[in-house]
Each structure stands twice: as C-alpha cells, then as structure tokens.
Amino acid sequence: MCYHKGKEVDAMEMEQKPNLEEEQERYVPRPWWQVWGARLLLAVFLILLAIYYGRMFL
C-alpha cells in the first residue's frame, strides 16, 4: 500500500483486470501461410546451422 498526502491507496484496486472471456473471443489464429512459412524458415535455418557446424568441426 502507498501512502500519499495522508490518503491510503491500494494499487490492486486501481488496476482494471481484463475479462478472460473477452480475451478468448478476440483470438484469431494465424493464417496458414505464416505458419508454414515459419516452419520452412526454421528448417532452412537448422540445415544451414548443421552445415556450418559440420564445416567448422569436421
């Protein structure tokens, strides 16, 4: 609790808590092309990383 000019302020009461039901209703899944693009780039990165380590240590 904070004391400011003689008044007691409870920080938890001042915050507005979001409603969980509203949060769940606003969720929109990512488009398929973003998901598959991320998977493809991850695969390319892992292949390039394996090649790099292969050249450095072999």
C-alpha distance matrix in Angstrom:
0.0 3.8 6.7 9.8 13.1 12.1 10.3 6.9 6.0 5.3 6.7 8.9 10.6 11.4 13.3 16.8 18.1 21.8 24.4 26.3 29.5 29.5 29.0 31.9 34.2 33.8 34.8 38.2 40.0 41.5 45.2 47.7 49.0 45.6 45.3 48.9 48.6 45.7 47.7 50.7 49.0 47.4 50.9 52.4 49.7 50.3 54.1 53.8 51.6 54.1 56.9 55.1 54.5 58.1 59.6 57.4 58.0 61.4
3.8 0.0 3.8 6.3 9.9 9.7 8.3 6.1 5.4 6.7 7.6 10.9 12.1 11.8 14.1 17.8 19.7 23.2 26.1 28.2 31.4 31.0 30.4 33.6 35.6 34.9 36.1 39.3 41.3 42.5 46.1 48.8 49.8 46.3 46.3 49.9 49.4 46.5 48.7 51.6 49.7 48.3 51.9 53.1 50.4 51.2 54.9 54.5 52.3 55.0 57.6 55.7 55.3 58.9 60.1 58.0 58.8 62.2
6.7 3.8 0.0 3.8 6.6 6.1 5.8 5.0 6.4 9.1 10.8 14.0 14.5 14.1 16.9 20.5 22.7 26.3 29.1 31.4 34.4 33.9 33.6 36.8 38.7 38.0 39.4 42.6 44.6 45.9 49.4 52.2 53.1 49.7 49.8 53.4 52.8 50.0 52.3 55.1 53.1 51.8 55.4 56.6 53.9 54.8 58.5 57.9 55.7 58.5 61.1 59.0 58.6 62.3 63.5 61.2 62.1 65.6
9.8 6.3 3.8 0.0 3.8 5.5 5.5 6.7 7.6 11.0 12.1 15.7 15.7 14.5 17.5 20.9 23.5 26.9 29.9 32.4 35.3 34.4 34.2 37.6 39.2 38.3 39.8 42.9 45.1 46.2 49.6 52.5 53.3 49.9 50.3 53.8 53.1 50.4 52.9 55.6 53.5 52.5 56.1 57.1 54.4 55.6 59.2 58.5 56.5 59.4 61.8 59.7 59.5 63.2 64.2 62.0 63.1 66.6
13.1 9.9 6.6 3.8 0.0 3.8 5.6 8.5 10.3 13.9 15.5 18.9 18.4 17.3 20.5 23.7 26.5 29.9 32.8 35.5 38.3 37.3 37.2 40.7 42.1 41.2 42.9 46.0 48.3 49.4 52.8 55.8 56.5 53.2 53.7 57.3 56.5 53.9 56.5 59.1 57.0 56.0 59.7 60.6 58.0 59.2 62.8 62.0 60.0 63.0 65.4 63.2 63.1 66.8 67.7 65.5 66.6 70.2
12.1 9.7 6.1 5.5 3.8 0.0 3.8 6.6 9.6 13.0 15.4 18.4 17.7 17.4 20.8 23.9 26.5 30.1 32.7 35.4 38.1 37.5 37.6 40.9 42.5 41.8 43.6 46.8 49.2 50.5 53.9 56.9 57.9 54.5 54.8 58.5 57.9 55.2 57.6 60.5 58.5 57.3 61.0 62.1 59.5 60.5 64.2 63.6 61.5 64.3 66.9 64.8 64.5 68.2 69.3 67.1 68.0 71.5
10.3 8.3 5.8 5.5 5.6 3.8 0.0 3.8 6.3 9.8 12.4 15.2 14.1 13.8 17.4 20.4 23.0 26.5 29.0 31.8 34.5 33.8 34.1 37.4 38.9 38.4 40.2 43.5 45.9 47.4 50.8 53.9 54.9 51.7 52.0 55.6 55.2 52.6 55.0 57.9 56.1 55.0 58.6 59.9 57.3 58.4 62.0 61.6 59.6 62.5 65.0 63.2 62.9 66.5 67.8 65.7 66.7 70.0
6.9 6.1 5.0 6.7 8.5 6.6 3.8 0.0 3.8 6.6 9.6 12.2 11.5 11.9 15.2 18.3 20.5 24.2 26.6 29.2 32.0 31.7 31.8 35.0 36.7 36.3 38.0 41.4 43.7 45.3 48.8 51.7 52.9 49.6 49.7 53.3 53.1 50.4 52.6 55.6 53.9 52.6 56.2 57.6 55.1 55.9 59.6 59.4 57.3 60.0 62.7 60.9 60.5 64.1 65.5 63.4 64.2 67.6
6.0 5.4 6.4 7.6 10.3 9.6 6.3 3.8 0.0 3.8 6.1 8.9 8.4 8.3 11.5 14.7 17.1 20.7 23.3 25.8 28.7 28.2 28.2 31.5 33.2 32.7 34.4 37.7 40.0 41.5 45.0 47.9 49.2 45.9 46.0 49.7 49.4 46.8 49.0 52.0 50.3 49.1 52.7 54.1 51.7 52.6 56.3 56.0 54.1 56.8 59.5 57.8 57.5 61.1 62.5 60.5 61.4 64.7
5.3 6.7 9.1 11.0 13.9 13.0 9.8 6.6 3.8 0.0 3.8 5.6 5.6 6.8 9.4 12.5 14.3 18.0 20.5 22.8 25.8 25.6 25.5 28.6 30.5 30.3 31.7 35.2 37.4 39.1 42.7 45.4 46.8 43.6 43.5 47.2 47.1 44.4 46.5 49.6 48.1 46.7 50.2 51.8 49.5 50.2 53.9 53.9 51.9 54.5 57.3 55.7 55.4 58.8 60.4 58.6 59.3 62.5
6.7 7.6 10.8 12.1 15.5 15.4 12.4 9.6 6.1 3.8 0.0 3.8 5.5 5.2 6.7 10.3 12.0 15.6 18.5 20.6 23.8 23.4 22.9 26.1 28.1 27.5 28.8 32.2 34.3 35.8 39.4 42.1 43.4 40.1 40.1 43.7 43.5 40.8 43.0 46.1 44.5 43.2 46.7 48.2 45.8 46.7 50.4 50.3 48.4 51.0 53.8 52.2 51.9 55.4 56.9 55.1 56.0 59.2
8.9 10.9 14.0 15.7 18.9 18.4 15.2 12.2 8.9 5.6 3.8 0.0 3.8 5.4 5.5 8.4 9.3 13.0 15.5 17.5 20.7 20.6 20.3 23.3 25.4 25.2 26.5 30.0 32.0 33.9 37.5 40.2 41.7 38.6 38.2 42.0 42.0 39.4 41.4 44.6 43.2 41.8 45.3 47.0 44.8 45.5 49.2 49.4 47.5 50.0 52.9 51.5 51.2 54.6 56.3 54.6 55.4 58.4
10.6 12.1 14.5 15.7 18.4 17.7 14.1 11.5 8.4 5.6 5.5 3.8 0.0 3.8 5.6 7.6 9.3 13.1 15.2 17.8 20.5 20.3 20.7 23.7 25.4 25.4 27.1 30.7 33.1 35.1 38.6 41.4 43.1 40.1 39.9 43.7 43.9 41.4 43.5 46.7 45.5 44.3 47.7 49.5 47.4 48.2 51.9 52.1 50.4 52.9 55.8 54.5 54.3 57.7 59.4 57.9 58.6 61.7
11.4 11.8 14.1 14.5 17.3 17.4 13.8 11.9 8.3 6.8 5.2 5.4 3.8 0.0 3.8 6.5 9.4 12.8 15.5 18.3 21.0 20.1 20.3 23.7 25.1 24.6 26.5 29.8 32.3 34.0 37.4 40.5 41.8 38.8 39.0 42.8 42.6 40.3 42.6 45.6 44.3 43.3 46.9 48.4 46.3 47.4 51.0 51.0 49.4 52.1 54.8 53.4 53.5 56.8 58.4 56.9 57.9 61.0
13.3 14.1 16.9 17.5 20.5 20.8 17.4 15.2 11.5 9.4 6.7 5.5 5.6 3.8 0.0 3.8 6.2 9.4 12.5 15.1 18.0 17.0 16.8 20.2 21.8 21.2 22.9 26.2 28.6 30.3 33.8 36.8 38.2 35.1 35.2 39.0 38.9 36.6 38.9 41.9 40.6 39.6 43.2 44.7 42.7 43.8 47.4 47.5 45.9 48.6 51.3 50.1 50.1 53.5 55.0 53.7 54.7 57.7
16.8 17.8 20.5 20.9 23.7 23.9 20.4 18.3 14.7 12.5 10.3 8.4 7.6 6.5 3.8 0.0 3.8 6.4 9.3 12.3 14.7 13.6 13.9 17.3 18.6 18.1 20.1 23.5 26.2 28.2 31.5 34.6 36.2 33.3 33.5 37.3 37.4 35.3 37.6 40.6 39.6 38.8 42.3 43.9 42.2 43.3 46.8 47.1 45.8 48.5 51.1 50.1 50.3 53.5 55.2 54.0 55.1 57.9
18.1 19.7 22.7 23.5 26.5 26.5 23.0 20.5 17.1 14.3 12.0 9.3 9.3 9.4 6.2 3.8 0.0 3.8 6.5 8.9 11.8 11.4 11.3 14.5 16.2 16.2 17.8 21.4 23.9 26.1 29.5 32.4 34.2 31.5 31.2 35.0 35.5 33.3 35.3 38.5 37.7 36.7 40.0 41.9 40.3 41.2 44.7 45.2 43.9 46.3 49.1 48.3 48.4 51.5 53.3 52.3 53.2 55.9
21.8 23.2 26.3 26.9 29.9 30.1 26.5 24.2 20.7 18.0 15.6 13.0 13.1 12.8 9.4 6.4 3.8 0.0 3.8 6.2 8.8 7.8 7.6 10.9 12.5 12.4 14.2 17.8 20.4 22.7 26.1 29.0 30.9 28.3 28.2 32.0 32.5 30.5 32.6 35.8 35.2 34.3 37.6 39.6 38.2 39.2 42.6 43.2 42.1 44.6 47.3 46.7 46.9 49.9 51.8 51.0 52.0 54.5
24.4 26.1 29.1 29.9 32.8 32.7 29.0 26.6 23.3 20.5 18.5 15.5 15.2 15.5 12.5 9.3 6.5 3.8 0.0 3.8 5.5 5.5 6.6 9.1 10.4 11.4 13.4 17.1 19.8 22.6 25.8 28.6 30.9 28.6 28.2 32.0 32.9 31.1 32.9 36.2 36.0 35.1 38.2 40.4 39.3 40.1 43.4 44.4 43.4 45.6 48.4 48.1 48.3 51.1 53.2 52.6 53.4 55.8
26.3 28.2 31.4 32.4 35.5 35.4 31.8 29.2 25.8 22.8 20.6 17.5 17.8 18.3 15.1 12.3 8.9 6.2 3.8 0.0 3.8 5.4 5.1 6.4 8.8 10.2 11.2 15.0 17.2 20.2 23.5 26.0 28.5 26.3 25.5 29.2 30.4 28.6 30.0 33.5 33.4 32.4 35.3 37.7 36.7 37.3 40.6 41.8 40.8 42.8 45.7 45.6 45.6 48.3 50.5 50.0 50.7 53.0
29.5 31.4 34.4 35.3 38.3 38.1 34.5 32.0 28.7 25.8 23.8 20.7 20.5 21.0 18.0 14.7 11.8 8.8 5.5 3.8 0.0 3.8 5.4 5.3 6.4 9.0 10.5 14.1 16.6 19.9 22.8 25.3 28.1 26.3 25.6 29.2 30.7 29.2 30.6 33.9 34.2 33.4 36.2 38.6 38.0 38.6 41.7 43.1 42.4 44.3 47.1 47.2 47.4 49.9 52.2 52.0 52.7 54.8
29.5 31.0 33.9 34.4 37.3 37.5 33.8 31.7 28.2 25.6 23.4 20.6 20.3 20.1 17.0 13.6 11.4 7.8 5.5 5.4 3.8 0.0 3.8 5.5 5.2 6.5 9.1 12.5 15.6 18.6 21.5 24.3 26.8 25.0 24.8 28.4 29.5 28.3 30.1 33.2 33.3 32.9 35.8 37.9 37.3 38.3 41.4 42.4 41.9 44.1 46.7 46.7 47.2 49.8 51.8 51.6 52.6 54.7
29.0 30.4 33.6 34.2 37.2 37.6 34.1 31.8 28.2 25.5 22.9 20.3 20.7 20.3 16.8 13.9 11.3 7.6 6.6 5.1 5.4 3.8 0.0 3.8 5.5 5.5 6.8 10.5 13.2 16.0 19.2 22.0 24.3 22.1 21.8 25.5 26.5 25.0 26.8 30.0 29.9 29.4 32.3 34.5 33.7 34.6 37.8 38.8 38.2 40.4 43.1 43.0 43.4 46.1 48.1 47.8 48.8 51.0
31.9 33.6 36.8 37.6 40.7 40.9 37.4 35.0 31.5 28.6 26.1 23.3 23.7 23.7 20.2 17.3 14.5 10.9 9.1 6.4 5.3 5.5 3.8 0.0 3.8 5.5 5.5 9.1 11.3 14.7 17.7 20.1 22.8 21.1 20.3 23.9 25.4 24.0 25.4 28.7 29.1 28.4 31.1 33.5 33.0 33.7 36.8 38.1 37.6 39.5 42.3 42.6 42.9 45.3 47.5 47.5 48.3 50.3
34.2 35.6 38.7 39.2 42.1 42.5 38.9 36.7 33.2 30.5 28.1 25.4 25.4 25.1 21.8 18.6 16.2 12.5 10.4 8.8 6.4 5.2 5.5 3.8 0.0 3.8 5.7 8.4 11.4 14.8 17.2 19.9 22.7 21.3 21.0 24.5 26.0 25.1 26.6 29.7 30.3 30.0 32.6 34.9 34.7 35.6 38.5 39.8 39.6 41.6 44.1 44.5 45.1 47.4 49.5 49.7 50.7 52.5
33.8 34.9 38.0 38.3 41.2 41.8 38.4 36.3 32.7 30.3 27.5 25.2 25.4 24.6 21.2 18.1 16.2 12.4 11.4 10.2 9.0 6.5 5.5 5.5 3.8 0.0 3.8 6.4 9.9 12.6 15.2 18.3 20.6 18.9 19.2 22.7 23.7 22.9 24.9 27.7 28.0 28.0 30.8 32.8 32.5 33.8 36.6 37.6 37.5 39.8 42.1 42.3 43.2 45.6 47.5 47.6 48.8 50.7
34.8 36.1 39.4 39.8 42.9 43.6 40.2 38.0 34.4 31.7 28.8 26.5 27.1 26.5 22.9 20.1 17.8 14.2 13.4 11.2 10.5 9.1 6.8 5.5 5.7 3.8 0.0 3.8 6.5 9.5 12.5 15.3 17.7 16.0 15.8 19.4 20.6 19.6 21.3 24.3 24.7 24.5 27.2 29.3 29.1 30.2 33.1 34.3 34.2 36.2 38.7 39.0 39.8 42.1 44.1 44.3 45.4 47.2
38.2 39.3 42.6 42.9 46.0 46.8 43.5 41.4 37.7 35.2 32.2 30.0 30.7 29.8 26.2 23.5 21.4 17.8 17.1 15.0 14.1 12.5 10.5 9.1 8.4 6.4 3.8 0.0 3.8 6.5 9.0 12.0 14.4 13.0 13.2 16.6 17.8 17.4 19.2 21.8 22.5 22.8 25.3 27.2 27.4 28.7 31.3 32.5 32.8 34.8 37.0 37.6 38.6 40.7 42.6 43.1 44.4 46.0
40.0 41.3 44.6 45.1 48.3 49.2 45.9 43.7 40.0 37.4 34.3 32.0 33.1 32.3 28.6 26.2 23.9 20.4 19.8 17.2 16.6 15.6 13.2 11.3 11.4 9.9 6.5 3.8 0.0 3.8 6.5 8.8 11.5 10.2 9.7 13.1 14.7 14.2 15.7 18.4 19.4 19.5 21.8 24.0 24.3 25.4 27.9 29.3 29.7 31.5 33.8 34.5 35.5 37.4 39.5 40.1 41.3 42.8
41.5 42.5 45.9 46.2 49.4 50.5 47.4 45.3 41.5 39.1 35.8 33.9 35.1 34.0 30.3 28.2 26.1 22.7 22.6 20.2 19.9 18.6 16.0 14.7 14.8 12.6 9.5 6.5 3.8 0.0 3.8 6.5 8.3 6.6 6.8 10.2 11.3 11.1 13.0 15.4 16.1 16.8 19.1 20.9 21.4 22.9 25.1 26.3 26.9 29.0 30.9 31.7 32.9 34.9 36.7 37.4 38.8 40.2
45.2 46.1 49.4 49.6 52.8 53.9 50.8 48.8 45.0 42.7 39.4 37.5 38.6 37.4 33.8 31.5 29.5 26.1 25.8 23.5 22.8 21.5 19.2 17.7 17.2 15.2 12.5 9.0 6.5 3.8 0.0 3.8 5.5 5.6 6.7 9.0 10.1 11.2 12.9 14.6 15.8 17.1 19.0 20.5 21.5 23.2 25.0 26.3 27.4 29.3 30.9 31.9 33.5 35.1 36.8 37.9 39.4 40.6
47.7 48.8 52.2 52.5 55.8 56.9 53.9 51.7 47.9 45.4 42.1 40.2 41.4 40.5 36.8 34.6 32.4 29.0 28.6 26.0 25.3 24.3 22.0 20.1 19.9 18.3 15.3 12.0 8.8 6.5 3.8 0.0 3.8 5.5 5.2 6.2 8.3 10.0 10.7 12.1 14.2 15.4 16.6 18.3 19.9 21.2 22.7 24.3 25.7 27.1 28.8 30.2 31.7 33.0 34.8 36.2 37.5 38.4
49.0 49.8 53.1 53.3 56.5 57.9 54.9 52.9 49.2 46.8 43.4 41.7 43.1 41.8 38.2 36.2 34.2 30.9 30.9 28.5 28.1 26.8 24.3 22.8 22.7 20.6 17.7 14.4 11.5 8.3 5.5 3.8 0.0 3.8 5.5 5.2 5.8 8.4 9.8 10.2 11.9 14.0 15.2 16.2 17.9 19.8 20.9 22.2 23.9 25.6 26.8 28.1 30.0 31.2 32.8 34.2 35.9 36.7
45.6 46.3 49.7 49.9 53.2 54.5 51.7 49.6 45.9 43.6 40.1 38.6 40.1 38.8 35.1 33.3 31.5 28.3 28.6 26.3 26.3 25.0 22.1 21.1 21.3 18.9 16.0 13.0 10.2 6.6 5.6 5.5 3.8 0.0 3.8 5.6 5.0 6.1 8.6 9.8 10.5 12.1 14.2 15.3 16.2 18.3 20.0 20.9 22.2 24.2 25.7 26.6 28.3 30.0 31.5 32.6 34.3 35.5
45.3 46.3 49.8 50.3 53.7 54.8 52.0 49.7 46.0 43.5 40.1 38.2 39.9 39.0 35.2 33.5 31.2 28.2 28.2 25.5 25.6 24.8 21.8 20.3 21.0 19.2 15.8 13.2 9.7 6.8 6.7 5.2 5.5 3.8 0.0 3.8 5.5 5.3 6.4 8.7 10.1 10.7 12.5 14.5 15.4 16.7 18.6 20.2 21.1 22.8 24.7 25.8 27.1 28.7 30.6 31.6 33.0 34.1
48.9 49.9 53.4 53.8 57.3 58.5 55.6 53.3 49.7 47.2 43.7 42.0 43.7 42.8 39.0 37.3 35.0 32.0 32.0 29.2 29.2 28.4 25.5 23.9 24.5 22.7 19.4 16.6 13.1 10.2 9.0 6.2 5.2 5.6 3.8 0.0 3.8 5.4 4.9 6.1 8.5 9.7 10.5 12.3 14.1 15.3 16.5 18.3 19.7 21.1 22.6 24.2 25.7 26.8 28.7 30.2 31.5 32.3
48.6 49.4 52.8 53.1 56.5 57.9 55.2 53.1 49.4 47.1 43.5 42.0 43.9 42.6 38.9 37.4 35.5 32.5 32.9 30.4 30.7 29.5 26.5 25.4 26.0 23.7 20.6 17.8 14.7 11.3 10.1 8.3 5.8 5.0 5.5 3.8 0.0 3.8 5.4 5.1 6.1 8.5 9.9 10.6 12.2 14.2 15.4 16.5 18.1 20.0 21.2 22.4 24.3 25.6 27.1 28.4 30.2 31.1
45.7 46.5 50.0 50.4 53.9 55.2 52.6 50.4 46.8 44.4 40.8 39.4 41.4 40.3 36.6 35.3 33.3 30.5 31.1 28.6 29.2 28.3 25.0 24.0 25.1 22.9 19.6 17.4 14.2 11.1 11.2 10.0 8.4 6.1 5.3 5.4 3.8 0.0 3.8 5.5 5.2 6.1 8.6 9.9 10.4 12.2 14.2 15.3 16.2 18.3 20.0 20.8 22.3 24.1 25.7 26.7 28.3 29.5
47.7 48.7 52.3 52.9 56.5 57.6 55.0 52.6 49.0 46.5 43.0 41.4 43.5 42.6 38.9 37.6 35.3 32.6 32.9 30.0 30.6 30.1 26.8 25.4 26.6 24.9 21.3 19.2 15.7 13.0 12.9 10.7 9.8 8.6 6.4 4.9 5.4 3.8 0.0 3.8 5.5 5.1 6.2 8.7 9.9 10.6 12.4 14.3 15.2 16.6 18.5 19.9 21.1 22.4 24.5 25.7 26.9 27.8
50.7 51.6 55.1 55.6 59.1 60.5 57.9 55.6 52.0 49.6 46.1 44.6 46.7 45.6 41.9 40.6 38.5 35.8 36.2 33.5 33.9 33.2 30.0 28.7 29.7 27.7 24.3 21.8 18.4 15.4 14.6 12.1 10.2 9.8 8.7 6.1 5.1 5.5 3.8 0.0 3.8 5.4 5.1 6.3 8.6 10.0 10.7 12.4 14.2 15.5 16.7 18.4 20.1 21.1 22.8 24.4 25.9 26.5
49.0 49.7 53.1 53.5 57.0 58.5 56.1 53.9 50.3 48.1 44.5 43.2 45.5 44.3 40.6 39.6 37.7 35.2 36.0 33.4 34.2 33.3 29.9 29.1 30.3 28.0 24.7 22.5 19.4 16.1 15.8 14.2 11.9 10.5 10.1 8.5 6.1 5.2 5.5 3.8 0.0 3.8 5.4 5.0 6.0 8.6 9.8 10.5 12.0 14.2 15.3 16.2 18.2 19.7 21.1 22.3 24.2 25.2
47.4 48.3 51.8 52.5 56.0 57.3 55.0 52.6 49.1 46.7 43.2 41.8 44.3 43.3 39.6 38.8 36.7 34.3 35.1 32.4 33.4 32.9 29.4 28.4 30.0 28.0 24.5 22.8 19.5 16.8 17.1 15.4 14.0 12.1 10.7 9.7 8.5 6.1 5.1 5.4 3.8 0.0 3.8 5.5 5.1 6.2 8.6 9.9 10.4 12.2 14.2 15.1 16.4 18.1 20.0 20.9 22.3 23.5
50.9 51.9 55.4 56.1 59.7 61.0 58.6 56.2 52.7 50.2 46.7 45.3 47.7 46.9 43.2 42.3 40.0 37.6 38.2 35.3 36.2 35.8 32.3 31.1 32.6 30.8 27.2 25.3 21.8 19.1 19.0 16.6 15.2 14.2 12.5 10.5 9.9 8.6 6.2 5.1 5.4 3.8 0.0 3.8 5.4 5.2 6.2 8.6 9.8 10.6 12.4 14.2 15.4 16.4 18.5 20.0 21.1 21.8
52.4 53.1 56.6 57.1 60.6 62.1 59.9 57.6 54.1 51.8 48.2 47.0 49.5 48.4 44.7 43.9 41.9 39.6 40.4 37.7 38.6 37.9 34.5 33.5 34.9 32.8 29.3 27.2 24.0 20.9 20.5 18.3 16.2 15.3 14.5 12.3 10.6 9.9 8.7 6.3 5.0 5.5 3.8 0.0 3.8 5.5 5.2 6.2 8.5 9.9 10.6 12.2 14.3 15.2 16.6 18.3 20.1 20.7
49.7 50.4 53.9 54.4 58.0 59.5 57.3 55.1 51.7 49.5 45.8 44.8 47.4 46.3 42.7 42.2 40.3 38.2 39.3 36.7 38.0 37.3 33.7 33.0 34.7 32.5 29.1 27.4 24.3 21.4 21.5 19.9 17.9 16.2 15.4 14.1 12.2 10.4 9.9 8.6 6.0 5.1 5.4 3.8 0.0 3.8 5.5 5.2 6.0 8.6 9.9 10.4 12.2 14.0 15.4 16.4 18.2 19.5
50.3 51.2 54.8 55.6 59.2 60.5 58.4 55.9 52.6 50.2 46.7 45.5 48.2 47.4 43.8 43.3 41.2 39.2 40.1 37.3 38.6 38.3 34.6 33.7 35.6 33.8 30.2 28.7 25.4 22.9 23.2 21.2 19.8 18.3 16.7 15.3 14.2 12.2 10.6 10.0 8.6 6.2 5.2 5.5 3.8 0.0 3.8 5.5 5.0 6.1 8.6 9.7 10.5 12.0 14.2 15.2 16.3 17.4
54.1 54.9 58.5 59.2 62.8 64.2 62.0 59.6 56.3 53.9 50.4 49.2 51.9 51.0 47.4 46.8 44.7 42.6 43.4 40.6 41.7 41.4 37.8 36.8 38.5 36.6 33.1 31.3 27.9 25.1 25.0 22.7 20.9 20.0 18.6 16.5 15.4 14.2 12.4 10.7 9.8 8.6 6.2 5.2 5.5 3.8 0.0 3.8 5.4 5.1 6.3 8.6 10.0 10.4 12.4 14.3 15.5 15.9
53.8 54.5 57.9 58.5 62.0 63.6 61.6 59.4 56.0 53.9 50.3 49.4 52.1 51.0 47.5 47.1 45.2 43.2 44.4 41.8 43.1 42.4 38.8 38.1 39.8 37.6 34.3 32.5 29.3 26.3 26.3 24.3 22.2 20.9 20.2 18.3 16.5 15.3 14.3 12.4 10.5 9.9 8.6 6.2 5.2 5.5 3.8 0.0 3.8 5.4 5.0 6.1 8.7 9.7 10.6 12.3 14.3 15.1
51.6 52.3 55.7 56.5 60.0 61.5 59.6 57.3 54.1 51.9 48.4 47.5 50.4 49.4 45.9 45.8 43.9 42.1 43.4 40.8 42.4 41.9 38.2 37.6 39.6 37.5 34.2 32.8 29.7 26.9 27.4 25.7 23.9 22.2 21.1 19.7 18.1 16.2 15.2 14.2 12.0 10.4 9.8 8.5 6.0 5.0 5.4 3.8 0.0 3.8 5.4 5.0 6.2 8.4 9.9 10.5 12.2 13.7
54.1 55.0 58.5 59.4 63.0 64.3 62.5 60.0 56.8 54.5 51.0 50.0 52.9 52.1 48.6 48.5 46.3 44.6 45.6 42.8 44.3 44.1 40.4 39.5 41.6 39.8 36.2 34.8 31.5 29.0 29.3 27.1 25.6 24.2 22.8 21.1 20.0 18.3 16.6 15.5 14.2 12.2 10.6 9.9 8.6 6.1 5.1 5.4 3.8 0.0 3.8 5.4 5.2 5.9 8.6 9.9 10.6 11.3
56.9 57.6 61.1 61.8 65.4 66.9 65.0 62.7 59.5 57.3 53.8 52.9 55.8 54.8 51.3 51.1 49.1 47.3 48.4 45.7 47.1 46.7 43.1 42.3 44.1 42.1 38.7 37.0 33.8 30.9 30.9 28.8 26.8 25.7 24.7 22.6 21.2 20.0 18.5 16.7 15.3 14.2 12.4 10.6 9.9 8.6 6.3 5.0 5.4 3.8 0.0 3.8 5.5 5.0 6.2 8.6 10.1 10.2
55.1 55.7 59.0 59.7 63.2 64.8 63.2 60.9 57.8 55.7 52.2 51.5 54.5 53.4 50.1 50.1 48.3 46.7 48.1 45.6 47.2 46.7 43.0 42.6 44.5 42.3 39.0 37.6 34.5 31.7 31.9 30.2 28.1 26.6 25.8 24.2 22.4 20.8 19.9 18.4 16.2 15.1 14.2 12.2 10.4 9.7 8.6 6.1 5.0 5.4 3.8 0.0 3.8 5.4 5.3 6.2 8.7 10.0
54.5 55.3 58.6 59.5 63.1 64.5 62.9 60.5 57.5 55.4 51.9 51.2 54.3 53.5 50.1 50.3 48.4 46.9 48.3 45.6 47.4 47.2 43.4 42.9 45.1 43.2 39.8 38.6 35.5 32.9 33.5 31.7 30.0 28.3 27.1 25.7 24.3 22.3 21.1 20.1 18.2 16.4 15.4 14.3 12.2 10.5 10.0 8.7 6.2 5.2 5.5 3.8 0.0 3.8 5.4 5.0 6.0 7.9
58.1 58.9 62.3 63.2 66.8 68.2 66.5 64.1 61.1 58.8 55.4 54.6 57.7 56.8 53.5 53.5 51.5 49.9 51.1 48.3 49.9 49.8 46.1 45.3 47.4 45.6 42.1 40.7 37.4 34.9 35.1 33.0 31.2 30.0 28.7 26.8 25.6 24.1 22.4 21.1 19.7 18.1 16.4 15.2 14.0 12.0 10.4 9.7 8.4 5.9 5.0 5.4 3.8 0.0 3.8 5.5 5.6 5.5
59.6 60.1 63.5 64.2 67.7 69.3 67.8 65.5 62.5 60.4 56.9 56.3 59.4 58.4 55.0 55.2 53.3 51.8 53.2 50.5 52.2 51.8 48.1 47.5 49.5 47.5 44.1 42.6 39.5 36.7 36.8 34.8 32.8 31.5 30.6 28.7 27.1 25.7 24.5 22.8 21.1 20.0 18.5 16.6 15.4 14.2 12.4 10.6 9.9 8.6 6.2 5.3 5.4 3.8 0.0 3.8 5.8 5.7
57.4 58.0 61.2 62.0 65.5 67.1 65.7 63.4 60.5 58.6 55.1 54.6 57.9 56.9 53.7 54.0 52.3 51.0 52.6 50.0 52.0 51.6 47.8 47.5 49.7 47.6 44.3 43.1 40.1 37.4 37.9 36.2 34.2 32.6 31.6 30.2 28.4 26.7 25.7 24.4 22.3 20.9 20.0 18.3 16.4 15.2 14.3 12.3 10.5 9.9 8.6 6.2 5.0 5.5 3.8 0.0 3.8 6.1
58.0 58.8 62.1 63.1 66.6 68.0 66.7 64.2 61.4 59.3 56.0 55.4 58.6 57.9 54.7 55.1 53.2 52.0 53.4 50.7 52.7 52.6 48.8 48.3 50.7 48.8 45.4 44.4 41.3 38.8 39.4 37.5 35.9 34.3 33.0 31.5 30.2 28.3 26.9 25.9 24.2 22.3 21.1 20.1 18.2 16.3 15.5 14.3 12.2 10.6 10.1 8.7 6.0 5.6 5.8 3.8 0.0 3.8
61.4 62.2 65.6 66.6 70.2 71.5 70.0 67.6 64.7 62.5 59.2 58.4 61.7 61.0 57.7 57.9 55.9 54.5 55.8 53.0 54.8 54.7 51.0 50.3 52.5 50.7 47.2 46.0 42.8 40.2 40.6 38.4 36.7 35.5 34.1 32.3 31.1 29.5 27.8 26.5 25.2 23.5 21.8 20.7 19.5 17.4 15.9 15.1 13.7 11.3 10.2 10.0 7.9 5.5 5.7 6.1 3.8 0.0
